[in-house]
């Protein structure tokens, strides 16, 4: 007998387990549409040219490998906040935004969850959209929060249930925490319009609710980083003291470097200093400090006008390819005289598409055509290429009619 003798086998991660099944599949036509990592039209991992250039610059500087501070690389955090809130943000000029580098967006969410639990109390509710990124739920549960859901996706329209969302916000306690996806909602790809964001902001402000934005796709959603940050900036302009988690995995292709940031908009500079001190107290016993390499790469790109311009063009090219694959998939499905409408494929935005397929239909596509995507019908558009889009469309049509 050992300490671990009675420990049960844990269930496989729904996404990573799907990848394992795909890797074991020997069928030559197999297609992976599960993992949310960008691929070029050749289906291979893609590294941005600007990242390659930044790597050379960082190596030539022959920097040391000393620890970063608890809050990370200061230049990265400063540039990251300007990227999200805008270079001319009044809140930044007034020094009332505090921020730290984190272990990508996942780490930012975990640190935020711990901060909420400490100062709102263990068991405090946090409202997540239904559905949301699968990892959000265990992140906030493990932080000690009471995870609740608000209406978001309407399966009947394969779109946004905005009235249900507003109703749930009204019904929640004043000063509740609401997690919002800044752009390219994961997993549905369904975003509110700017007018809907305005209405939501006003309602949440009236109830003194805490807006917690998770921003994993700035620049990658629409191809325009300024446009993708619109909701965040609107909420700040409306007077929200919001919390923001940022990730540079998708938009900079730095998946394995785990680069992100967490920031809090405060009432004044003195409050920001106090919140910043508490963020450090959360981080220190959790992981001490973040890695420096990826932060240095992002800093080189965002601090250089030429590199930043080149990154913008590359990011737009990635977004454009995703949008082109959406149009192509929809076109092929409609060309097959499908009995279902497929306009939602192009109405949605970002890397993921909620197809509207049932679990039984997903499993049949997987069994018959060796196409792997999650049981809720979410596909990663990055896995669609010009060479497999017709095959994917025909496979979906075969089970949907």
N, C-alpha and C positions, 0 to 999 in steps of 0.2 A: 504494500500500500504506500502511496505517496500523496502529497498534498493535492495532486492533480488527478488522482485515480477516478474520482466521481465526476470530473468535469465533463459536461456534454459537448458534443461537436456543435460548433456554431454554424448557422446557416450561411451559405455563400452570399456575397454581395450581389444584388440583382444585376448590376452593370458589369462588374468584373467577372462574375460567374458566366455571363453571356459571352464575354470575350473568350473565356476558357473553352466554352462549348464550340465557339466558332473556330478556334485554333485547332481543335481536335477533328473538325469536320474535314474529310478528304475530298469532298465534292469540288470539282474545278470551277463550278459556277457560283460558289458561295459568295455572299455579300455581307459585310459587317456594317450595320446602321445603328449600332448601339452606343459606343463610346463617343463622348463629345470632344473630339480633338480634330482640328482642321486637317484636311487632306487636299492635295492638289488634284487636278483632273486625272493624274496618273494613279491616284489612289494611295500615294505615298506621303509620309509625314513631310511637312513643309516648314522650312526655316526661312525667316524673312532676311532679305539682303541687308536691311538696316541693322538687324541683330548681328549678322556676320561682321559688319563694319564696326559696330560697337565693341564686339569681342576683340578685334585687333587693337582698337584704341586702349581698351582696358589692359590688355596684355603688354602693350608697349609702355604703359605707365609704370609697369612693374610694381604694382601696389602690394603692400604686405597683407598678411592673412590674420591680423589681429581681430579680436572680437569687435563686433559692432556694439554700440550701447544698447541698453534694454529697448529703447525706442527705435533702434535700427539705424540706417544710414540717413543722417539729417537732410542731405541734399535730395535724396530720393523722396522722402516724405514731403518736403516743401514742393517739389515739382508735381508729386502725385495729387496733392490738394489743389494746386492751381489747375491741373488737368481736369479734375472733377468739378470744382466750383467756379472755374473761370479765372483767367489771369487778372481780371479787373473786379473780382468779387469784393464787395464791401465788407463782408464778414471776415475775409482774409486780411484786408487792410486794417481792420479794427482789432486784429490779433485775438479774435474770439473763437477760433477754430483750433482745436488741439488734435494732433494725429500721431500715429505710430506705424512703423512698418510691421507687417504680420506675415504669417506663413500662408500666403495667398488668401483667397476669399474665405476658405474654410477656417483658417486660423483667425481671421478677422471676426467671423461670426461667433466662434468659440469664445474669444476674449470678450466680445460684446455681451454674450450670454452670461458669462461670469460676472461682468460688471453690473448687469441688470439684477442678477440674483443677489449680489451683495448689497445693493442700495435700494432695490425695490422689495427685497425679501425672497427667500427660497419659496418656490411654489407660486410665484407671481405669474399671471397669464401672459403669454405672448401669442398673438394671432398670426397664423401663416395662411397664405392663399391655398385654396383647395382646387387643384393639386399644387405642389411646389417641388423644388429640387429635393429628391429623396433624403439627402444627407442633412437637410435643415432640421428635420424632426429629431433624429438622435442627438444632433449637436446641442439643441436647446433643452432637450430632456436631460442630457448628461450634465448640463450646466445648472440643473435644478429648477427649471422653469416649467410651468404648466402649459403645455402646447395645445392650443386650440386652433380651429380652422374658420376661415371666413369664405363665403362663396366667391368664386372667381370665374371658373370655366363652366360654360353651358354646353353640355354634350348635344343638346338638340340643335343648336346653331353652330356648333364647333367654334364658338367665339366667346366673348366676354359677357358674363352675367353681371352687368354693371349695377342694375337695380338691386340685385341680391347682395352685391358687395356693399353698396351704400346702406342697405337695411341692416347688415351685420355690423357695420361701423357704428351706426346709430344705436344699435342694441348693446354694444359693448360698454363696459364701465368707462367713465371718464378717466383720462390719463393712462389708458391701456397702451401696450406696445403693439404696433402693427408692422410686420415685415412686408416690404414692398420691393418688387423687382424693378429696378430703374429702367431697364429696356430689355427686349428680347426675353420675355418671361420663359423660364425653364420649369416645366417641360413643354408648355403649350405653344410658345411663340406668339401668344395673344397679348397685346399691349393696349392700355387705355389710350384714347385720343388726347390731344392737348387740352381740349375743352373738358374732358372727363377728369383729367389730372387736376385741373383748376377746381372743379366741383368737389373732388375728393379732398383736396388740400383745405378748402374752406370748411368742410364738414369736420375734418380731423382737428383743425385749429379751434373750432367752436367747442369741441369736447376735450381739448387740451391733451390730445393723444400724441404718443411718441412715434414719429415716423422713422423707421429703421430701413434704410435702403440697402439692398444688395446689388452691387453694380459689377457684373462679370463680363460685360460685352460692350463697353464704351468704345465706339468707333467701328466695332465689328458688326453691330446690329444693322445699321443703315449705311455704313461707310462714311459717316460724318460724326466725329467724336463730340462736336458741339451740340448737334441735334440729339444725340443719344443721352446727353446729360441734362436735357431740358427739364425733366420732371424734378430732378434734384435741385436745380437752380431756382425753379419756380417755388418750391417749398421753402427754400431759404429766403427768397424775396418776400414770401408771405409771412415770414416771422417764425417759422418752425425751428426749434433747437433739435435738429435731426441728428441721427447717427448714420454713418455711411461705411459700408464694407466695400473695398475695391479689390479686383483681381487683375493680374496681368498675364494670366495663362493663355486665354483665348486671343485677345487683341494683339499681343506681342509674340504669341507662339511659345511662351516660356513655361510650358506645362510642368516640366520637371524641376524648375528652379524655385517654385513655391514663393512667388513674389506678390505681395498684396499690401493693403493699408487699411487702417481703421481710423476714422475721425469722428469727432463730436463737435457740433456747432453749439456754442454756449451764449449766454447773455452778454458777457463781457470778458475782457482779458484775464481778470482775476479768477473768474470761474473756470475759464479754460485751463489755467495753470493748475488748479486743484484737480480737475478731471484728468488732466495729463499725468499728474502724480499718481492717481489711483490706477490708471491704465498700466503704469509701470509696475505697480504692486501686484497686479493680476499676472502680468507677463513673467516677472522674475522667477517665481517658483514653478511656472508652467513649462517654459522652454528657455528661459534665461535671456536669450537674444536671437534675432533672426539671421539667416545667411546673407552674405554681402554680395556675392557674384551677380546674381540676377538684378539686384537693386542698382548696382553700378551700371549694368547694361541699359536699363530703363532710364537712368539718370543721364547717360551719355546721349541717348536719343532725344529725350524731352528737353534737354538743355541746349541742344544745337539746332539752330533754325533750319539748316539744310537737311540734316538727318531727320528732324521732325517732319519736314515736308515730304521727304521720301517715305517715311513710315506711313503718313496719311494716305499716300497713293497706294502703298502696298496693302494697307488695311482695307481700303476701298475696293481693291481688286479682289480680295478674299470675300468681302461682302457681296460684290457683284457676281462672283461665281456661284455663291449660295443662291442668290436670287434667280440666276439663270437656270440653275438646276430645279428650283421650285417651278418656274414657268414650263420647263421641259417635262417634268413629271406630270404636272397638271394637264399639259397638252396631250401627252401620250394617253393618259387615262380617259380624257374626254374624247380622244380620237377612237378609242375602243368602244364608244357608245355606252359608257357606264351608266348604270341606273342611278348612281349617286352623284350629287353635286360635289365638285372638287375645288371650288373657288377659295376655300379656306387655306389651301396650300400656299397660294400667293398672297392671301390677306395676312397671314402670319409672318413673323419676321425673326431673323436670327438663325442660329445653327439648328434649332430643333423644330420639328413639325409634329403636331398632334394630328394624326391621320383620321381619327374617328373609328378605326378598326376595333372590334371587340377582342377580348383575350382569345376566344376560340378562333377567330380569324387570324390573329397574329400567330398562334401556334400552328395553324394549318399552313400558312405561308412559310414558316420555318421548316416544317416537316416536308412540305412538297417542293419548295424552291431553294431551301438552304439559305434564306435571307434572315439575318438575325437582328431583331430590334426588341425593345422592351414590351412586356405583356400589356401595358396600357396603350399601346399603339403609337408611342413616340418614336420617331425616326430621326437620326442625325443626318441632316442634309449634306454634311461634309463627306459622307460615305457614298453619296450619289455622284456618278461621273457620266460623261457623255457616252462612255462605252457600256455602262450597265443600266442606265435610266430606263430604257425600253424594257429590259428584262424585269426590272423591279415593278414597272407599271403593269406589265402583263401578269406578273405573279400576284399583285394586289387585286387586279381585275378578276383573276380566276376564282378568288374566294369571296369577292364582294358583288360581282355581277354587273 
